[in-house]
Amino acid sequence: MEKPLPPLHIITVGTSILTNFKRPEGGRWTRGMPLQPNPTPAVPPPSPKVSRWTRGMPLPDDDALFQKVCDDPTAASAELHALLKAVENTGEEAAKNPADKYAIHLLISDSEDGKCCGRILKQYFAEDQVHCTEDCMEGLTPETPDDDGGAFYSAVRQLRSAIFKVTDRAKKRNQPVQINAAGGLKSMSGTAALIAAELHIPVYMIFESSPSVIYLPTTPLDAKAIRLIRDIRYADARKKREIVSERMPELVRLEKERLVKLTHGPDGEPASCRLTDYGKYLARERP
């Protein structure tokens, strides 16, 4: 029997490896810390002992960055924080070899800081012998504008096309796909979430202090689900009871997506269903 392929995680790469590299001692407010009563004191506080990298500063040494990532991947990289949490308590996590847990495709901006973080992530995955491919996206940064925004829109379309091609190849191999949108430019993570909805694949992110990843509600509707919400729209009371009796797993998923509302009988069991306003809209608009 052929061994199944590990899930492919498409990762939008940001600069968290750089911004997390050296954090000031007590100089950065984080969620949960008390707010200062006067956010702009007359006398500025002393400068932090260790400066934090910001865009435009010289890039740190790759070896130092890689060591920081190896020492604590979840603290050093938003992308790795989300990835490692996503595979926790799953079949992939049970595998001893990281290469059996996941495969990776990186979406990297062509800025120097973006390419730097991409290099470190590739080195990290190579160390674990994880299959890792990449696409470098041009024109997604503010440093490359033009008068009418044509270059930026072209870059977003290029990003959308890259995600589609990678996903399409993986599906033909029967390889599950997820999108990790924890890092990356706003244009990257936003486009990734939109294309995930179009392609019916999960997309997740994570907050810095979060114990687990958050999967975005991308309303993954295939043709079968669209037919079901249209059936509900035009069904009478008797037909709705039949739908509840015969198609409960699908209805539960659609209720989770806030497209369907189940109603319950005196015994507490689902007895009928109706479309939400959002479900009615999709029933009308989706081809």
Secondary structure as UniProt FT lines:
FT   STRAND          8..12
FT   HELIX           16..19
FT   TURN            20..21
FT   TURN            31..32
FT   TURN            55..56
FT   HELIX           62..71
FT   HELIX           73..76
FT   HELIX           78..86
FT   TURN            87..89
FT   HELIX           91..94
FT   HELIX           98..101
FT   STRAND          103..109
FT   HELIX           112..127
FT   TURN            128..129
FT   STRAND          132..137
FT   TURN            142..143
FT   TURN            147..148
FT   HELIX           150..172
FT   TURN            173..174
FT   STRAND          177..180
FT   HELIX           186..199
FT   STRAND          203..205
FT   TURN            208..209
FT   STRAND          214..215
FT   HELIX           223..234
FT   HELIX           237..246
FT   HELIX           248..256
FT   TURN            257..258
FT   STRAND          260..264
FT   TURN            266..267
FT   STRAND          270..275
FT   HELIX           277..285
//
